[in-house]
Amino acid sequence: MYSILRKELRFRLSGMFWWFIGGLSLALMEVAIFPSMASQLSGMDFPAFFELFGPVAQMYTIEGFLSVEMFGFMVPLVVCIYGVVLGANLLGGEEDEGTLEILAALPVRRWKIVVGKAIALAVLVLIPLVGMLLGTILGLEYIQDQLTSTIEMRLLLLNTLFSWPLALAFAYLGLWLGAYLPTRSIASSFGTSLAVIAYFMDTLGGMVPALQDYRLYSPMYYYRSLDVLHGELDWGAPALLLGLAAILLLFALASFARRNITVHAWPWQRNRQLDAE
């Protein structure tokens, strides 16, 4: 299991570096432009449509600006979709490339293969979040003389901590789909679609009263960066997302245990093959 973990991290070292740099650069840029936009944003009356992207009415504050411009978009969509696609690639991608059959033939139990990759995946989805955290800290340090208020370091760290379970849940969704569905491309496409649907289920539910109750079914609902940056901490939300991630990991373990590698069969076809045997 540990050799699989080391292999995954070593193999994806270059990708980790660039995702870290991307998160850092984006956060640094967003924070740096805030002083030039704050005075304009304070007097703007945003149409209701813009609430799709977060609490736009508070964008004149540094907390509201970051929540809308960066954390409200980058974490729920970009990082989560990155996690879904990466998760689908860890098993489904290796099968498509022909290396998973060799890995499964080694004297290693299948559950150890999945757990080793799952631990690597937990690290990989944290990398862009750490980059965003460092970029935000450096940016706030750069513009501190132009701010009337700032954000506590503790709250920035907690925001990263609260972001990680959401990204992890979608990463393990991709891991499960990669073990359950026949190919990497199908798993990635389906998982990405679910992430986008979850995002709009949450944002539209905040705008349309008839859809408000449906927000509870979206994992995105349980991540509120603005609340965290204001110091309003709900520890039950990340705990719920970690529970969801654990369930999806169990699904991945069960699906991979029954998978006939290299056949690329749909689940119902797989069940028939097992019955025939």
C-alpha positions in Angstrom: 0.0 0.0 0.0 2.8 2.4 0.9 4.7 1.7 -2.3 1.5 2.5 -4.3 1.2 5.7 -2.3 4.8 6.7 -3.0 4.5 5.7 -6.7 1.4 7.9 -7.2 2.9 11.0 -5.5 6.2 10.6 -7.3 4.5 10.1 -10.7 2.3 13.2 -10.2 5.0 15.4 -8.7 5.1 17.7 -11.7 1.3 18.1 -11.7 1.3 18.9 -8.0 3.9 21.6 -8.5 1.9 23.3 -11.3 -1.4 23.1 -9.4 0.3 24.6 -6.4 1.7 27.5 -8.5 -1.6 28.0 -10.2 -3.5 28.3 -6.9 -0.8 30.6 -5.5 -0.7 32.8 -8.5 -4.5 33.1 -8.8 -4.9 34.0 -5.1 -2.1 36.5 -5.2 -3.6 38.2 -8.3 -7.1 38.3 -6.8 -6.0 39.9 -3.5 -3.7 42.4 -5.3 -6.6 43.8 -7.4 -9.0 44.2 -4.5 -8.0 47.7 -3.3 -8.5 49.1 -6.8 -12.0 47.6 -7.0 -13.3 48.0 -3.4 -14.6 51.6 -3.8 -16.4 50.8 -7.1 -18.0 47.7 -5.6 -19.3 49.4 -2.5 -21.8 51.4 -4.4 -22.9 48.9 -7.0 -26.4 47.3 -7.1 -25.9 43.8 -8.5 -28.7 42.1 -10.4 -30.1 39.0 -8.8 -28.4 36.9 -11.5 -25.0 37.6 -10.0 -26.0 35.8 -6.8 -25.3 32.6 -8.7 -21.6 33.4 -8.0 -21.9 34.1 -4.3 -22.6 36.9 -1.8 -22.0 39.7 -4.3 -23.6 42.4 -2.1 -20.5 42.0 0.2 -17.8 42.2 -2.4 -16.6 45.5 -1.2 -15.2 43.7 1.8 -12.1 41.6 1.5 -13.9 38.6 2.9 -16.8 39.0 0.5 -14.5 39.6 -2.5 -12.4 36.5 -1.8 -15.5 34.4 -1.2 -17.0 35.4 -4.6 -14.0 35.9 -6.8 -11.9 33.0 -5.6 -13.2 30.6 -2.9 -16.8 30.6 -4.2 -15.7 29.5 -7.7 -12.3 27.9 -7.5 -13.1 25.5 -4.7 -16.6 24.3 -5.6 -16.0 24.0 -9.3 -12.3 24.0 -10.4 -10.7 22.1 -7.5 -13.7 19.7 -7.2 -13.7 19.0 -10.9 -9.9 18.5 -10.8 -10.5 16.0 -8.0 -13.2 14.1 -9.9 -11.1 13.8 -13.0 -8.0 12.9 -11.1 -9.9 10.3 -9.0 -11.3 8.7 -12.1 -7.8 8.5 -13.6 -6.2 6.7 -10.7 -8.0 3.5 -11.4 -9.8 4.0 -14.7 -6.8 5.7 -16.3 -4.5 2.9 -15.4 -6.9 0.4 -16.8 -7.1 2.2 -20.1 -3.3 2.4 -20.3 -2.9 -1.3 -19.5 -0.9 -0.9 -16.3 -3.7 -1.7 -13.8 -3.7 -5.4 -14.8 0.0 -5.7 -14.0 -0.6 -3.9 -10.7 -3.5 -6.2 -9.8 -1.4 -9.3 -10.6 1.2 -8.4 -8.0 0.9 -10.1 -4.5 -1.1 -7.1 -3.2 -4.7 -7.2 -2.1 -7.1 -5.1 -4.1 -8.2 -3.1 -1.1 -4.6 -2.0 -0.5 -4.4 -0.7 -4.1 -7.5 1.4 -3.6 -6.5 2.7 -0.2 -3.0 3.6 -1.3 -4.4 5.6 -4.2 -7.1 7.2 -2.0 -4.4 8.5 0.4 -2.5 9.9 -2.5 -5.6 11.5 -3.8 -6.3 13.1 -0.5 -2.9 14.8 -0.7 -3.2 15.8 -4.3 -6.5 17.7 -3.9 -5.0 19.5 -0.9 -2.1 20.9 -3.0 -4.0 23.7 -4.9 -5.8 24.6 -1.7 -2.5 25.1 0.0 -1.3 27.2 -2.9 -4.4 29.4 -2.7 -3.8 29.8 1.1 -0.2 30.9 0.6 -1.1 33.2 -2.3 -3.8 34.8 -0.1 -1.4 35.3 2.8 1.2 36.9 0.6 -1.3 39.1 -1.2 -2.8 40.4 2.1 0.7 41.2 3.3 1.3 43.1 0.1 -1.8 45.3 0.3 -2.1 45.5 4.1 -1.6 49.3 4.1 -4.5 49.7 1.8 -7.0 47.7 3.8 -9.3 49.0 6.5 -9.7 45.5 7.9 -7.9 42.2 7.4 -8.6 38.5 7.9 -7.1 36.6 10.8 -4.5 34.0 9.8 -6.4 31.5 11.9 -9.5 32.0 9.7 -7.6 31.6 6.5 -6.2 28.3 7.7 -9.6 27.1 8.8 -11.0 28.1 5.4 -8.5 25.7 3.8 -9.4 23.1 6.3 -13.1 23.4 5.6 -12.4 23.4 1.8 -10.5 20.1 1.8 -13.5 17.8 2.8 -15.5 19.1 -0.1 -12.7 18.6 -2.6 -12.0 15.2 -1.1 -15.7 14.1 -1.4 -15.7 14.8 -5.1 -12.3 13.2 -5.6 -13.5 10.0 -4.0 -16.6 10.3 -6.2 -14.3 10.2 -9.2 -12.3 7.3 -7.6 -15.5 5.3 -7.2 -16.8 6.1 -10.7 -13.4 5.1 -12.1 -13.8 1.7 -10.4 -17.5 1.3 -11.2 -17.9 2.6 -14.8 -16.3 0.9 -17.8 -13.8 3.7 -18.9 -12.0 6.7 -17.6 -13.7 9.1 -20.0 -17.2 8.0 -19.0 -16.3 8.2 -15.3 -14.7 11.7 -15.7 -17.7 13.0 -17.8 -20.3 11.7 -15.4 -18.5 12.9 -12.3 -17.9 16.4 -13.8 -21.6 16.6 -14.7 -22.5 15.7 -11.1 -20.2 18.4 -9.8 -21.7 21.1 -12.0 -25.3 20.0 -11.1 -24.4 20.1 -7.4 -23.0 23.7 -7.8 -26.1 25.0 -9.6 -28.4 23.1 -7.3 -26.9 25.1 -4.4 -26.6 28.5 -6.1 -30.1 28.4 -7.7 -31.6 27.1 -4.4 -30.3 30.3 -2.8 -32.2 32.4 -5.4 -35.4 30.5 -6.1 -37.6 29.8 -3.0 -39.1 26.7 -4.6 -35.7 25.1 -4.9 -34.4 26.1 -1.5 -35.0 22.7 0.1 -33.1 20.9 -2.6 -29.9 22.7 -1.6 -29.5 20.3 1.3 -28.8 17.5 -1.2 -25.9 19.4 -2.7 -22.4 18.9 -1.1 -21.7 22.5 -2.1 -24.3 23.7 0.4 -22.0 22.6 3.3 -19.1 24.8 2.2 -19.6 28.5 3.1 -16.3 30.3 2.7 -17.8 33.7 3.7 -19.1 32.3 7.0 -15.7 30.8 7.8 -13.8 34.0 7.0 -16.2 35.8 9.3 -15.4 33.4 12.1 -18.8 31.6 12.0 -17.7 28.0 12.2 -20.0 25.0 11.8 -17.8 21.9 12.4 -20.7 19.7 11.5 -20.5 20.7 7.8 -17.0 19.4 7.1 -17.7 16.4 9.3 -20.7 15.5 7.1 -18.5 15.9 3.9 -15.8 13.7 5.4 -18.5 11.1 6.1 -19.7 11.4 2.5 -16.1 10.9 1.3 -15.7 7.8 3.5 -18.9 6.3 2.0 -17.7 6.9 -1.5 -14.4 5.3 -0.6 -16.2 2.2 0.6 -18.1 2.2 -2.7 -14.8 2.3 -4.6 -13.4 -0.6 -2.5 -16.5 -2.7 -3.2 -16.6 -1.9 -6.9 -12.9 -2.5 -7.5 -13.1 -5.8 -5.6 -15.7 -7.0 -8.2 -14.1 -5.5 -11.2 -13.0 -7.7 -14.1 -10.0 -5.7 -15.2 -9.5 -4.8 -19.0 -13.0 -6.0 -19.9 -14.5 -2.4 -19.8 -17.9 -3.9 -19.0 -20.9 -1.9 -17.6 -21.9 -2.9 -14.0 -24.9 -5.0 -15.2 -22.7 -6.8 -17.7 -20.2 -7.5 -15.0 -22.8 -9.0 -12.7 -23.8 -11.4 -15.5 -20.2 -12.5 -16.0 -19.8 -13.2 -12.3 -23.0 -15.3 -12.3 -21.9 -17.3 -15.3 -18.6 -18.1 -13.6 
